Amino acid sequence: MTKICKVLLVEDQMDIRELLREIFASEGFRFVVVSNGQAMRHALTSEPEIDVVVIDVLLPGGVDGLMLAEEVCERGLPVILVTGDHQQIEKLDTAGHRYLLKPFRISAFIKMIDDVLTETQNRCERKKPQTEICESPI
């Protein structure tokens, strides 16, 4: 039996966290959203069902997303890096993780998550969002 995918998002910008929270919910993913590396480590320990981790490259506090990505890989989980700093491309290419440059298309982002899950052979699916049926009072 397949399980519902769970995404861990590490993003320091509140507006982007909120946008991605809405997207994950509408796409049927279960998710945890945190703002820094310390919270990411806690989530990885307390949320054993995480299937993929999405990490912003530029985070405050001295630990960047590239270092966090290595920690995640040591746990055997796939990583997707995201950044709005296009000067990071060389570092991203060297790191060997999948990445997206902001701004990105939501469809490309969701496809990349699906592709990573397929490649790592995580057997999970997304819930189909429930649609409300409104009946006319006529």
C-alpha positions as CSV (number, residue, x, y, z in Angstrom):
1,M,0.0,0.0,0.0
2,T,1.3,3.5,-0.8
3,K,1.5,6.3,1.7
4,I,0.9,10.0,1.3
5,C,4.1,11.9,0.6
6,K,5.5,14.2,3.3
7,V,7.7,17.1,2.4
8,L,10.0,19.1,4.7
9,L,10.5,22.7,3.6
10,V,13.3,24.8,5.0
11,E,12.7,28.4,4.1
12,D,13.5,31.6,6.0
13,Q,11.2,34.0,4.2
14,M,7.7,33.9,5.7
15,D,5.9,35.0,2.5
16,I,7.5,32.1,0.5
17,R,6.8,29.6,3.3
18,E,3.1,30.6,3.3
19,L,2.9,30.4,-0.5
20,L,4.5,26.9,-0.6
21,R,2.4,25.8,2.4
22,E,-0.7,26.6,0.3
23,I,0.7,24.9,-2.8
24,F,1.6,21.7,-0.9
25,A,-1.8,21.6,0.7
26,S,-3.6,22.1,-2.7
27,E,-1.4,19.4,-4.3
28,G,-2.3,16.9,-1.5
29,F,1.1,16.6,0.1
30,R,1.6,16.3,3.9
31,F,4.3,18.8,4.9
32,V,6.3,20.4,7.6
33,V,7.5,24.0,7.1
34,V,10.5,25.3,9.2
35,S,12.6,28.4,9.0
36,N,16.2,27.3,9.8
37,G,18.6,24.5,10.2
38,Q,18.0,23.9,13.9
39,A,14.2,23.5,13.2
40,M,15.0,21.2,10.3
41,R,17.1,18.9,12.5
42,H,14.3,18.8,15.0
43,A,11.8,18.0,12.3
44,L,13.9,15.2,10.9
45,T,14.2,13.6,14.3
46,S,10.5,14.1,15.3
47,E,8.9,13.4,11.9
48,P,10.2,10.0,10.7
49,E,7.8,9.9,7.7
50,I,9.5,12.7,5.7
51,D,10.1,11.6,2.1
52,V,12.0,14.6,0.6
53,V,13.5,17.8,2.0
54,V,13.4,21.2,0.1
55,I,16.0,23.6,1.4
56,D,16.6,27.3,0.6
57,V,20.3,27.8,-0.1
58,L,20.7,31.1,1.7
59,L,19.6,30.9,5.3
60,P,20.5,33.1,8.2
61,G,22.5,31.8,11.2
62,G,25.8,30.7,9.5
63,V,24.6,27.3,8.2
64,D,23.7,27.5,4.6
65,G,21.4,25.2,2.7
66,L,24.3,23.4,1.1
67,M,25.6,22.2,4.4
68,L,22.1,21.3,5.5
69,A,21.7,19.3,2.3
70,E,24.7,17.2,3.2
71,E,23.2,16.4,6.7
72,V,20.0,15.4,5.0
73,C,21.8,13.1,2.5
74,E,23.6,11.4,5.4
75,R,20.2,10.4,6.7
76,G,19.4,8.9,3.3
77,L,16.8,11.4,2.2
78,P,16.6,13.2,-1.1
79,V,17.1,17.0,-1.3
80,I,16.0,19.7,-3.6
81,L,17.7,23.1,-3.2
82,V,16.1,26.4,-4.1
83,T,17.6,29.8,-4.3
84,G,16.9,33.3,-5.7
85,D,20.7,34.0,-5.8
86,H,21.6,33.0,-9.4
87,Q,25.3,33.5,-8.5
88,Q,25.1,30.2,-6.6
89,I,24.7,28.1,-9.7
90,E,28.4,26.9,-9.7
91,K,28.1,25.8,-6.1
92,L,24.8,24.1,-6.9
93,D,26.2,22.3,-9.8
94,T,29.2,21.1,-7.7
95,A,26.9,20.0,-4.8
96,G,25.2,17.4,-7.1
97,H,21.7,17.9,-5.7
98,R,18.7,18.8,-7.8
99,Y,17.9,22.5,-7.6
100,L,15.5,25.2,-8.8
101,L,16.2,28.9,-9.2
102,K,13.6,31.3,-7.9
103,P,11.3,32.4,-9.3
104,F,10.2,29.0,-10.6
105,R,7.1,27.6,-12.0
106,I,5.0,25.7,-9.5
107,S,4.4,22.9,-12.0
108,A,8.2,22.5,-12.4
109,F,8.6,22.4,-8.7
110,I,5.9,19.8,-8.2
111,K,7.3,17.7,-11.1
112,M,10.8,17.8,-9.5
113,I,9.4,16.6,-6.2
114,D,7.6,13.8,-8.0
115,D,10.7,12.9,-10.0
116,V,12.9,12.8,-6.9
117,L,10.5,10.6,-5.1
118,T,10.3,8.3,-8.1
119,E,14.1,8.1,-8.4
120,T,14.5,7.3,-4.8
121,Q,11.7,4.7,-5.1
122,N,9.7,6.2,-2.2
123,R,6.3,4.6,-2.6
124,C,3.9,7.4,-1.9
125,E,1.2,9.4,-3.5
126,R,-0.6,12.7,-3.1
127,K,-4.1,13.0,-1.7
128,K,-6.6,14.3,-4.2
129,P,-7.8,17.7,-3.0
130,Q,-11.5,17.5,-2.0
131,T,-13.7,19.8,-4.0
132,E,-16.8,21.2,-2.5
133,I,-20.0,20.9,-4.4
134,C,-22.3,23.8,-4.0
135,E,-25.9,23.3,-4.8
136,S,-28.1,26.0,-6.2
137,P,-31.0,27.0,-4.0
138,I,-33.3,27.0,-7.1
